[in-house]
Amino acid sequence: MCCCNPDHLYKGTSQSNVNDMISRGRHIIVRGERNGQAKLTASQVRAIRASSEHYKVLAARYGVHPMTIYKVRDRSRWQHV
Protein backbone atom coordinates (compact mmCIF):
# COMPACT_ATOMS: atom_id res chain seq x y z
CA MET A 1 0.00 0.00 0.00
CA CYS A 2 1.32 3.46 -0.88
CA CYS A 3 1.60 6.18 1.73
CA CYS A 4 -0.39 9.29 0.86
CA ASN A 5 0.39 11.29 4.01
CA PRO A 6 1.28 14.86 2.91
CA ASP A 7 3.65 15.12 5.90
CA HIS A 8 5.82 12.48 4.21
CA LEU A 9 6.22 14.53 1.02
CA TYR A 10 8.74 17.26 0.32
CA LYS A 11 9.60 19.59 -2.54
CA GLY A 12 12.57 18.75 -4.69
CA THR A 13 13.97 18.67 -8.17
CA SER A 14 13.75 15.73 -10.53
CA GLN A 15 17.39 14.92 -9.75
CA SER A 16 16.82 14.98 -5.98
CA ASN A 17 13.86 12.65 -6.50
CA VAL A 18 16.03 10.20 -8.47
CA ASN A 19 18.78 10.39 -5.85
CA ASP A 20 16.22 9.68 -3.11
CA MET A 21 14.83 6.71 -5.05
CA ILE A 22 18.31 5.22 -5.48
CA SER A 23 19.36 5.83 -1.88
CA ARG A 24 16.24 4.02 -0.66
CA GLY A 25 16.78 1.06 -2.99
CA ARG A 26 13.57 1.67 -4.92
CA HIS A 27 14.99 1.43 -8.41
CA ILE A 28 15.05 -1.69 -10.51
CA ILE A 29 17.56 -2.25 -13.29
CA VAL A 30 16.31 -4.67 -15.93
CA ARG A 31 19.13 -5.85 -18.13
CA GLY A 32 19.35 -7.74 -21.37
CA GLU A 33 16.45 -9.55 -22.95
CA ARG A 34 14.22 -8.94 -19.93
CA ASN A 35 14.23 -5.23 -20.81
CA GLY A 36 11.19 -4.56 -22.95
CA GLN A 37 13.15 -2.21 -25.20
CA ALA A 38 15.98 -4.65 -25.95
CA LYS A 39 16.46 -5.29 -29.63
CA LEU A 40 19.22 -7.87 -29.25
CA THR A 41 19.54 -11.18 -27.46
CA ALA A 42 22.52 -12.39 -25.43
CA SER A 43 23.47 -14.84 -28.19
CA GLN A 44 23.37 -12.02 -30.78
CA VAL A 45 25.59 -9.89 -28.54
CA ARG A 46 28.13 -12.70 -28.34
CA ALA A 47 28.03 -13.11 -32.13
CA ILE A 48 28.53 -9.36 -32.64
CA ARG A 49 31.56 -9.36 -30.35
CA ALA A 50 33.05 -12.38 -32.10
CA SER A 51 32.51 -10.95 -35.58
CA SER A 52 35.09 -8.92 -37.47
CA GLU A 53 32.49 -7.51 -39.87
CA HIS A 54 31.99 -3.74 -40.17
CA TYR A 55 29.58 -1.98 -37.83
CA LYS A 56 27.23 -0.99 -40.64
CA VAL A 57 26.96 -4.55 -41.94
CA LEU A 58 26.14 -5.90 -38.48
CA ALA A 59 23.73 -3.04 -37.78
CA ALA A 60 21.79 -3.81 -40.97
CA ARG A 61 21.74 -7.53 -40.16
CA TYR A 62 20.40 -7.04 -36.63
CA GLY A 63 18.17 -4.04 -37.37
CA VAL A 64 19.90 -1.64 -35.00
CA HIS A 65 21.88 1.60 -35.31
CA PRO A 66 25.63 1.24 -35.99
CA MET A 67 26.34 3.01 -32.68
CA THR A 68 24.54 0.17 -30.92
CA ILE A 69 27.03 -2.27 -32.44
CA TYR A 70 29.90 -0.04 -31.36
CA LYS A 71 28.60 0.12 -27.78
CA VAL A 72 28.07 -3.65 -27.66
CA ARG A 73 31.63 -4.21 -28.83
CA ASP A 74 33.23 -1.76 -26.40
CA ARG A 75 31.06 -3.22 -23.61
CA SER A 76 29.37 0.04 -22.64
CA ARG A 77 26.15 -1.85 -23.46
CA TRP A 78 25.35 -5.43 -22.51
CA GLN A 79 28.18 -5.42 -19.95
CA HIS A 80 26.70 -8.42 -18.16
CA VAL A 81 27.18 -10.71 -21.21
C-alpha positions as a Markdown table, in Angstrom:
| # | Residue | x | y | z |
|---|---|---|---|---|
| 1 | Met | 0.0 | 0.0 | 0.0 |
| 2 | Cys | 1.3 | 3.5 | -0.9 |
| 3 | Cys | 1.6 | 6.2 | 1.7 |
| 4 | Cys | -0.4 | 9.3 | 0.9 |
| 5 | Asn | 0.4 | 11.3 | 4.0 |
| 6 | Pro | 1.3 | 14.9 | 2.9 |
| 7 | Asp | 3.7 | 15.1 | 5.9 |
| 8 | His | 5.8 | 12.5 | 4.2 |
| 9 | Leu | 6.2 | 14.5 | 1.0 |
| 10 | Tyr | 8.7 | 17.3 | 0.3 |
| 11 | Lys | 9.6 | 19.6 | -2.5 |
| 12 | Gly | 12.6 | 18.7 | -4.7 |
| 13 | Thr | 14.0 | 18.7 | -8.2 |
| 14 | Ser | 13.8 | 15.7 | -10.5 |
| 15 | Gln | 17.4 | 14.9 | -9.8 |
| 16 | Ser | 16.8 | 15.0 | -6.0 |
| 17 | Asn | 13.9 | 12.6 | -6.5 |
| 18 | Val | 16.0 | 10.2 | -8.5 |
| 19 | Asn | 18.8 | 10.4 | -5.8 |
| 20 | Asp | 16.2 | 9.7 | -3.1 |
| 21 | Met | 14.8 | 6.7 | -5.0 |
| 22 | Ile | 18.3 | 5.2 | -5.5 |
| 23 | Ser | 19.4 | 5.8 | -1.9 |
| 24 | Arg | 16.2 | 4.0 | -0.7 |
| 25 | Gly | 16.8 | 1.1 | -3.0 |
| 26 | Arg | 13.6 | 1.7 | -4.9 |
| 27 | His | 15.0 | 1.4 | -8.4 |
| 28 | Ile | 15.1 | -1.7 | -10.5 |
| 29 | Ile | 17.6 | -2.3 | -13.3 |
| 30 | Val | 16.3 | -4.7 | -15.9 |
| 31 | Arg | 19.1 | -5.9 | -18.1 |
| 32 | Gly | 19.4 | -7.7 | -21.4 |
| 33 | Glu | 16.5 | -9.5 | -23.0 |
| 34 | Arg | 14.2 | -8.9 | -19.9 |
| 35 | Asn | 14.2 | -5.2 | -20.8 |
| 36 | Gly | 11.2 | -4.6 | -22.9 |
| 37 | Gln | 13.2 | -2.2 | -25.2 |
| 38 | Ala | 16.0 | -4.6 | -25.9 |
| 39 | Lys | 16.5 | -5.3 | -29.6 |
| 40 | Leu | 19.2 | -7.9 | -29.3 |
| 41 | Thr | 19.5 | -11.2 | -27.5 |
| 42 | Ala | 22.5 | -12.4 | -25.4 |
| 43 | Ser | 23.5 | -14.8 | -28.2 |
| 44 | Gln | 23.4 | -12.0 | -30.8 |
| 45 | Val | 25.6 | -9.9 | -28.5 |
| 46 | Arg | 28.1 | -12.7 | -28.3 |
| 47 | Ala | 28.0 | -13.1 | -32.1 |
| 48 | Ile | 28.5 | -9.4 | -32.6 |
| 49 | Arg | 31.6 | -9.4 | -30.4 |
| 50 | Ala | 33.0 | -12.4 | -32.1 |
| 51 | Ser | 32.5 | -10.9 | -35.6 |
| 52 | Ser | 35.1 | -8.9 | -37.5 |
| 53 | Glu | 32.5 | -7.5 | -39.9 |
| 54 | His | 32.0 | -3.7 | -40.2 |
| 55 | Tyr | 29.6 | -2.0 | -37.8 |
| 56 | Lys | 27.2 | -1.0 | -40.6 |
| 57 | Val | 27.0 | -4.5 | -41.9 |
| 58 | Leu | 26.1 | -5.9 | -38.5 |
| 59 | Ala | 23.7 | -3.0 | -37.8 |
| 60 | Ala | 21.8 | -3.8 | -41.0 |
| 61 | Arg | 21.7 | -7.5 | -40.2 |
| 62 | Tyr | 20.4 | -7.0 | -36.6 |
| 63 | Gly | 18.2 | -4.0 | -37.4 |
| 64 | Val | 19.9 | -1.6 | -35.0 |
| 65 | His | 21.9 | 1.6 | -35.3 |
| 66 | Pro | 25.6 | 1.2 | -36.0 |
| 67 | Met | 26.3 | 3.0 | -32.7 |
| 68 | Thr | 24.5 | 0.2 | -30.9 |
| 69 | Ile | 27.0 | -2.3 | -32.4 |
| 70 | Tyr | 29.9 | 0.0 | -31.4 |
| 71 | Lys | 28.6 | 0.1 | -27.8 |
| 72 | Val | 28.1 | -3.6 | -27.7 |
| 73 | Arg | 31.6 | -4.2 | -28.8 |
| 74 | Asp | 33.2 | -1.8 | -26.4 |
| 75 | Arg | 31.1 | -3.2 | -23.6 |
| 76 | Ser | 29.4 | 0.0 | -22.6 |
| 77 | Arg | 26.1 | -1.8 | -23.5 |
| 78 | Trp | 25.3 | -5.4 | -22.5 |
| 79 | Gln | 28.2 | -5.4 | -20.0 |
| 80 | His | 26.7 | -8.4 | -18.2 |
| 81 | Val | 27.2 | -10.7 | -21.2 |
